[in-house]
Amino acid sequence: MKVLDLLRLSTSNLFKRKMRTILTVLGVTIGVASIVVMISLGLGLSRSLTEEMSSYGSLTSVTVEDSSNTYYYYEDNQSSNTDEEKHLDDDAIAELSALPNVEQVVPMLRMDVMLKCGGYEGNYITLYGVPDGYLESQGVELAKGTFPVGGNGQMQVLFGNQVLNQIYNPKTNSGYWYDGTMVDLDLMNDTIFFILDQDAYWNFQYGGDMQEGGEAPKMPKKHIFEASGIIAGGPDDYNSYSNNIYCNIDDLKALLKKEFKNRAIPNQPTTATGKPYKEIFYNMLYVYTDSMDHVQELQTTINGMGYSARSDAEWIQQQQTTMGYIQLVLGGIGAVSLLVAAIGITNTMMMSIYERTKEIGIMKVLGCDMRNIQGMFLVEAGCIGFIGGVVGLIISCILSAVINMLASTMGGEMGLSSNISYIPPWLALVSLVFAVFVGMVAGFFPSLRAMKLSPLAAIRNE
């Protein structure tokens, strides 16, 4: 019997008992829809977690910090070499760049600054010096302006979208963190003064320590930088770049050397006697790997070299493992429905055999191959699984869209992601193949019964 003849005969038999076939297909549909929707919820939660973590920083990077800088120092991340302090300089960049699976090492120079404009001010706002092109490579989007470029003679700065949140009016105690109101300040066009030496500023304001030679504290120099742009986002849209200001790292180095000549620079290590080093060290190095799978191994290697390294890889992997268990549980719940559907397919096939016993006997007498008889019932069962799988996928996509729409509507109030249900192409394909497989497995034992029927007994059957 040809394949097309077998397929045509099998499908025609399905529609002889339409209501029974529809009810059997309905069971498969419910089973497939349950599995796909349940697994899609697990996949959506996992993807939302990954996207949320990536918004706080790269998932393939290890952060190397200067252990002498108490602001960044974490006891859990102490390096194994405690006899010698290893500071972050160009030699450290070269050393780390030579490690296996390292794609890039990016230096960061940090400085806390004060902003003043009219009656407004903002204290201890973080200014980061980064290499040209780094922010673009991280996919940072701008609301207006351009990224800062170094070497122009005038230092350019890029403001985070939440920098204004940190500026307030000290006389009225009004501002975003005081009464929820935003200050009336245009970061791009208003003249904003930057004060790098905040300790000197507070000494001058409140009569602090006298300077060397008995001189009274002096007002530190105020700098005016060119505003190159503002990062996209509103006052409530947080990401790892929102609260900071960015500039070219070489421009910031040159400025710090000039501003703090022969003096200790804040956030910079000093010698045992408290004297500043001649060189300005980086506060952090971001070491980027070629895969998230190598992050923990790289972190261990860097700590063993005497540096202080940390990453979110271990926590992320734990969360992904937890999400994997959740997906298995949700998929198992849906699989119960498909198991019930498989029992329904078996029952349908058994009833079909009883009804077509005489037909099976005639086919055997005419010399039809046993495998063709078995194949006929397997194809029927597979068709039920296929039709149920297709309809189940359509219903799953509709339910997924409804769930995401509801999540988007309630997301602002309940903190839900707008895509908590995610159906990737591979899930759709696997579910369809699985539905056909379950149908054929359910029809296997009835097909064996059809093969074992005695031809003469089958023909005599009424």
C-alpha distance (Angstrom), angle and dihedral (degrees) to the residues before:
residue distance angle dihedral
M1 . . .
K2 3.79 . .
V3 3.79 121.0 .
L4 3.81 93.1 -116.2
D5 3.81 91.1 49.8
L6 3.79 89.9 49.7
L7 3.81 91.5 49.2
R8 3.80 93.3 46.6
L9 3.81 93.0 48.3
S10 3.82 92.1 47.8
T11 3.80 95.9 49.1
S12 3.81 92.8 45.2
N13 3.79 90.1 54.9
L14 3.82 90.3 52.8
F15 3.79 92.6 60.4
K16 3.80 95.1 48.2
R17 3.81 87.6 79.1
K18 3.80 99.2 34.1
M19 3.79 99.7 167.8
R20 3.81 93.5 49.4
T21 3.80 90.9 47.4
I22 3.80 92.2 48.4
L23 3.80 92.2 50.8
T24 3.82 91.4 48.4
V25 3.81 91.3 48.0
L26 3.81 88.7 48.7
G27 3.80 90.0 58.2
V28 3.82 91.0 52.5
T29 3.81 90.1 45.9
I30 3.79 92.3 54.4
G31 3.80 91.0 46.0
V32 3.82 94.9 49.8
A33 3.81 92.8 43.6
S34 3.82 90.6 50.1
I35 3.80 93.7 50.8
V36 3.81 95.4 44.1
V37 3.81 94.8 46.7
M38 3.80 93.2 45.4
I39 3.81 93.5 49.0
S40 3.81 91.2 42.8
L41 3.81 89.2 57.7
G42 3.80 90.4 53.7
L43 3.81 91.8 46.7
G44 3.80 91.2 47.1
L45 3.79 92.9 51.4
S46 3.80 90.8 47.8
R47 3.80 92.3 49.3
S48 3.81 91.6 46.6
L49 3.80 89.5 52.6
T50 3.81 91.7 50.3
E51 3.81 92.3 47.6
E52 3.78 91.3 48.5
M53 3.80 92.0 50.4
S54 3.80 92.2 46.5
S55 3.81 89.3 54.4
Y56 3.82 88.5 60.8
G57 3.81 93.0 48.4
S58 3.76 145.8 -45.7
L59 3.79 117.9 -51.2
T60 3.81 91.7 -149.0
S61 3.80 99.1 52.7
V62 3.79 136.3 94.7
T63 3.79 117.4 -151.5
V64 3.81 113.1 -138.7
E65 3.80 113.5 -164.2
D66 3.77 135.7 -171.1
S67 3.81 102.9 -105.8
S68 3.81 90.9 -152.4
N69 3.80 89.5 64.2
T70 3.79 105.0 88.2
Y71 3.80 92.2 -162.8
Y72 3.78 91.5 67.2
Y73 3.78 101.1 27.5
Y74 3.81 118.6 116.9
E75 3.79 120.3 -174.1
D76 3.82 92.3 -143.9
N77 3.79 90.3 58.8
Q78 3.80 99.3 52.0
S79 3.76 113.3 145.7
S80 3.78 119.1 -118.8
N81 3.80 91.6 -118.9
T82 3.81 107.8 75.9
D83 3.80 96.8 157.6
E84 3.79 95.7 72.8
E85 3.77 131.3 37.0
K86 3.78 111.8 -133.9
H87 3.76 112.4 -158.5
L88 3.77 125.3 -159.5
D89 3.79 111.9 -105.0
D90 3.80 138.0 134.4
D91 3.82 90.3 -74.5
A92 3.81 89.3 57.0
I93 3.81 89.8 50.9
A94 3.80 90.6 52.9
E95 3.81 91.8 46.8
L96 3.79 94.0 50.5
S97 3.80 93.7 42.1
A98 3.82 89.2 60.7
L99 3.83 92.8 60.0
P100 3.82 118.8 107.9
N101 3.83 117.4 -93.1
V102 3.82 92.5 14.6
E103 3.79 113.0 135.0
Q104 3.79 101.4 174.4
V105 3.80 142.7 -2.8
V106 3.79 115.5 -152.2
P107 3.84 120.8 -167.5
M108 3.81 121.6 -143.6
L109 3.79 127.1 -163.0
R110 3.79 116.5 -162.6
M111 3.79 130.5 -158.5
D112 3.81 130.4 169.5
V113 3.80 110.3 -137.5
M114 3.78 139.2 -178.4
L115 3.81 121.5 -128.9
K116 3.81 121.7 -153.2
C117 3.78 129.2 -179.5
G118 3.80 121.3 160.7
G119 3.78 107.4 -49.9
Y120 3.80 93.4 -16.8
E121 3.77 128.9 92.8
G122 3.78 140.9 169.9
N123 3.81 123.6 -157.7
Y124 3.80 130.3 -148.3
I125 3.78 96.1 -0.6
T126 3.78 109.9 168.9
L127 3.80 117.9 -113.9
Y128 3.81 113.8 -166.3
G129 3.77 124.7 -162.1
V130 3.82 109.8 -149.8
P131 3.82 133.8 170.2
D132 3.79 118.2 -94.5
G133 3.79 111.4 -89.2
Y134 3.81 95.9 22.2
L135 3.80 96.4 107.4
E136 3.80 91.6 47.3
S137 3.81 90.6 51.1
Q138 3.82 90.0 54.2
G139 3.78 91.4 56.0
V140 3.81 95.5 -113.3
E141 3.81 109.4 172.1
L142 3.79 123.1 -145.7
A143 3.78 128.0 -140.3
K144 3.79 90.9 -160.4
G145 3.79 140.8 -13.6
T146 3.80 127.9 21.0
F147 3.80 139.1 -73.5
P148 3.82 116.6 -82.3
V149 3.79 116.9 -96.2
G150 3.79 124.1 -160.6
G151 3.79 131.7 -137.1
N152 3.81 97.5 45.9
G153 3.78 96.3 115.8
Q154 3.81 90.4 -114.3
M155 3.80 117.8 73.7
Q156 3.78 112.9 -122.7
V157 3.81 123.0 -151.5
L158 3.80 132.6 -160.8
F159 3.81 115.9 -151.1
G160 3.79 123.4 -142.8
N161 3.79 116.2 -126.5
Q162 3.83 91.4 -111.9
V163 3.80 98.5 47.7
L164 3.82 89.9 99.4
N165 3.82 88.0 58.3
Q166 3.81 88.2 66.8
I167 3.81 95.7 51.5
Y168 3.80 119.0 87.8
N169 3.80 144.4 161.4
P170 3.84 107.1 -100.7
K171 3.82 92.9 -163.3
T172 3.80 96.3 55.8
N173 3.81 97.3 23.8
S174 3.77 89.4 -130.2
G175 3.76 124.6 145.7
Y176 3.79 142.9 103.2
W177 3.81 95.1 -67.0
Y178 3.82 93.6 40.2
D179 3.80 106.7 47.1
G180 3.81 103.9 -10.1
T181 3.81 95.1 -103.1
M182 3.81 122.6 127.7
V183 3.79 118.7 -128.6
D184 3.80 117.1 -112.1
L185 3.80 96.0 -112.8
D186 3.81 132.3 132.0
L187 3.80 107.2 -150.8
M188 3.79 92.8 -166.8
N189 3.80 99.7 49.7
D190 3.81 110.5 19.1
T191 3.80 119.3 89.2
I192 3.78 106.4 -106.1
F193 3.80 122.2 -171.7
F194 3.81 119.7 -145.1
I195 3.82 119.5 -153.3
L196 3.80 113.3 -164.7
D197 3.81 99.7 179.8
Q198 3.80 101.0 60.2
D199 3.82 93.7 165.7
A200 3.80 89.7 59.8
Y201 3.80 90.0 47.3
W202 3.81 93.5 54.2
N203 3.81 91.0 44.2
F204 3.79 88.9 54.2
Q205 3.80 93.2 45.7
Y206 3.79 97.2 48.5
G207 3.81 103.5 25.2
G208 3.76 100.0 -103.5
D209 3.80 131.3 169.9
M210 3.79 118.9 -18.9
Q211 3.80 117.3 -114.0
E212 3.80 124.9 -116.1
G213 3.82 110.4 -68.1
G214 3.81 92.7 31.1
E215 3.80 94.8 -79.2
A216 3.78 119.9 152.6
P217 3.82 117.8 -108.9
K218 3.79 113.5 -82.1
M219 3.77 129.4 -142.6
P220 3.82 107.1 -102.8
K221 3.76 120.1 -121.5
K222 3.79 118.7 -84.1
H223 3.79 117.6 -139.6
I224 3.77 129.7 -155.5
F225 3.81 115.1 -152.8
E226 3.76 129.5 -171.6
A227 3.83 113.0 -106.0
S228 3.80 107.1 -132.2
G229 3.81 98.9 179.3
I230 3.81 150.8 -46.5
I231 3.80 126.6 -105.5
A232 3.81 115.0 -114.4
G233 3.79 118.8 -100.0
G234 3.77 142.1 72.2
P235 3.81 130.1 -95.3
D236 3.82 91.0 -85.1
D237 3.83 97.9 42.7
Y238 3.80 104.7 100.3
N239 3.78 128.0 -167.6
S240 3.80 133.6 147.3
Y241 3.82 91.2 -84.8
S242 3.83 100.2 44.0
N243 3.81 101.7 94.3
N244 3.81 98.8 39.4
I245 3.77 140.1 82.0
Y246 3.81 119.4 -137.5
C247 3.78 133.8 -154.3
N248 3.79 139.5 157.8
I249 3.81 111.1 -66.6
D250 3.82 95.7 -138.0
D251 3.81 91.8 50.4
L252 3.81 89.6 51.3
K253 3.80 91.6 48.8
A254 3.78 92.1 52.9
L255 3.80 91.7 46.6
L256 3.82 93.6 50.4
K257 3.81 92.5 49.1
K258 3.79 89.6 53.4
E259 3.81 96.7 41.5
F260 3.83 96.7 46.1
K261 3.77 100.4 33.8
N262 3.84 109.4 171.4
R263 3.82 89.3 -7.6
A264 3.78 132.8 104.2
I265 3.78 112.4 -94.9
P266 3.82 117.6 -137.5
N267 3.83 113.1 -105.5
Q268 3.82 90.0 17.2
P269 3.83 123.9 113.5
T270 3.81 119.8 -113.1
T271 3.78 133.9 -156.1
A272 3.81 123.2 -95.7
T273 3.81 88.6 -90.6
G274 3.80 93.0 51.6
K275 3.79 95.0 -105.1
P276 3.81 120.2 139.2
Y277 3.79 121.5 -111.7
K278 3.77 118.3 -115.1
E279 3.79 89.2 -125.3
I280 3.78 125.8 66.6
F281 3.79 110.6 -130.5
Y282 3.78 126.9 -151.9
N283 3.80 117.1 -107.8
M284 3.80 94.0 -146.4
L285 3.77 142.2 8.4
Y286 3.80 121.2 -155.0
V287 3.79 108.3 -148.9
Y288 3.81 110.5 -162.5
T289 3.79 120.6 -156.7
D290 3.79 129.3 -158.8
S291 3.82 92.1 -117.9
M292 3.80 139.6 17.3
D293 3.82 87.1 -124.3
H294 3.82 90.1 71.2
V295 3.81 97.5 48.1
Q296 3.80 98.9 91.9
E297 3.80 93.0 43.6
L298 3.80 90.5 49.8
Q299 3.80 91.6 47.6
T300 3.81 90.9 53.9
T301 3.81 91.3 48.0
I302 3.80 93.1 50.7
N303 3.81 92.7 48.6
G304 3.80 88.4 50.9
M305 3.81 89.6 55.2
G306 3.79 91.1 62.0
Y307 3.80 99.6 -96.4
S308 3.79 128.3 116.3
A309 3.81 110.0 -116.1
R310 3.77 133.6 173.3
S311 3.81 137.7 171.9
D312 3.78 141.7 171.3
A313 3.81 93.1 -122.7
E314 3.81 97.3 104.9
W315 3.80 93.0 49.0
I316 3.81 91.8 45.7
Q317 3.81 92.4 50.0
Q318 3.80 90.2 50.1
Q319 3.78 90.1 51.4
Q320 3.81 91.4 47.7
T321 3.81 90.3 50.9
T322 3.79 89.5 51.0
M323 3.80 90.2 48.8
G324 3.81 88.9 50.4
Y325 3.80 90.3 56.5
I326 3.78 90.2 47.8
Q327 3.81 90.1 52.5
L328 3.81 90.6 50.5
V329 3.81 91.8 50.7
L330 3.80 92.8 46.9
G331 3.80 91.4 45.6
G332 3.81 90.1 48.9
I333 3.79 90.6 53.8
G334 3.79 90.1 52.6
A335 3.82 91.6 44.7
V336 3.81 89.9 63.1
S337 3.80 88.7 65.4
L338 3.80 91.1 50.0
L339 3.82 90.3 49.1
V340 3.80 89.3 56.1
A341 3.81 88.4 48.7
A342 3.82 89.9 52.0
I343 3.81 89.7 55.1
G344 3.80 87.8 51.2
I345 3.82 91.1 52.4
T346 3.82 90.5 50.3
N347 3.78 90.4 50.6
T348 3.82 91.5 48.8
M349 3.80 92.2 50.3
M350 3.80 92.5 47.8
M351 3.80 91.2 51.2
S352 3.79 89.7 47.8
I353 3.82 90.7 54.0
Y354 3.80 92.4 50.7
E355 3.80 90.5 49.6
R356 3.80 94.0 46.8
T357 3.81 99.8 40.5
K358 3.82 92.7 118.2
E359 3.81 91.0 47.6
I360 3.80 90.4 52.2
G361 3.82 90.7 49.6
I362 3.82 92.4 51.9
M363 3.83 90.6 49.7
K364 3.81 90.1 52.6
V365 3.82 93.2 47.8
L366 3.80 90.1 51.0
G367 3.81 88.5 55.6
C368 3.79 100.5 -103.8
D369 3.81 111.5 168.8
M370 3.80 115.6 -104.8
R371 3.78 90.9 -129.8
N372 3.80 90.6 56.7
I373 3.80 90.3 53.7
Q374 3.79 90.5 49.6
G375 3.80 91.0 43.7
M376 3.80 91.1 53.3
F377 3.81 91.9 59.9
L378 3.79 93.3 40.7
V379 3.80 90.6 52.7
E380 3.81 90.1 49.5
A381 3.80 90.6 51.8
G382 3.81 91.1 44.7
C383 3.82 90.8 51.1
I384 3.79 90.2 53.2
G385 3.82 88.9 51.6
F386 3.81 92.1 46.4
I387 3.80 95.8 48.9
G388 3.80 91.3 44.8
G389 3.80 90.4 47.1
V390 3.82 93.9 51.9
V391 3.81 93.4 47.4
G392 3.81 90.0 43.9
L393 3.81 90.9 53.2
I394 3.80 91.5 50.8
I395 3.80 90.7 50.5
S396 3.84 89.9 45.7
C397 3.81 91.8 54.7
I398 3.80 90.7 49.0
L399 3.81 92.2 48.5
S400 3.81 91.0 45.9
A401 3.81 90.7 52.8
V402 3.81 91.1 48.6
I403 3.82 92.0 48.7
N404 3.82 91.9 49.8
M405 3.80 90.9 46.6
L406 3.80 91.4 52.4
A407 3.82 90.7 45.1
S408 3.79 90.1 50.9
T409 3.81 91.0 49.6
M410 3.81 94.1 48.3
G411 3.81 96.1 32.4
G412 3.78 95.1 96.6
E413 3.79 92.5 53.4
M414 3.83 100.2 37.6
G415 3.82 101.9 28.1
L416 3.81 93.6 -116.6
S417 3.77 123.9 158.3
S418 3.81 114.8 -116.1
N419 3.83 90.6 -128.9
I420 3.78 105.9 47.3
S421 3.82 90.5 140.0
Y422 3.80 115.8 58.3
I423 3.81 125.4 174.8
P424 3.83 110.5 -170.4
P425 3.83 119.3 -163.1
W426 3.80 92.1 -107.9
L427 3.82 91.2 57.3
A428 3.80 91.3 52.3
L429 3.82 91.8 49.2
V430 3.81 94.9 44.6
S431 3.80 92.6 48.0
L432 3.81 91.4 51.3
V433 3.80 92.9 48.5
F434 3.80 90.1 45.2
A435 3.82 91.4 52.1
V436 3.82 91.0 52.9
F437 3.81 90.4 45.7
V438 3.81 92.6 50.7
G439 3.80 90.3 48.5
M440 3.80 92.8 51.9
V441 3.81 92.5 45.3
A442 3.81 89.4 50.6
G443 3.79 89.7 50.6
F444 3.80 95.3 46.1
F445 3.82 99.2 85.9
P446 3.83 94.4 44.6
S447 3.82 88.1 50.5
L448 3.83 89.5 54.3
R449 3.80 89.0 53.9
A450 3.80 89.5 52.2
M451 3.82 90.2 52.6
K452 3.82 92.7 50.5
L453 3.81 96.5 51.7
S454 3.82 113.7 118.2
P455 3.86 109.3 -117.3
L456 3.85 95.1 -139.0
A457 3.81 93.4 44.1
A458 3.80 90.1 47.9
I459 3.84 93.1 51.2
R460 3.82 92.1 49.4
N461 3.82 89.9 50.4
E462 3.81 114.1 109.5
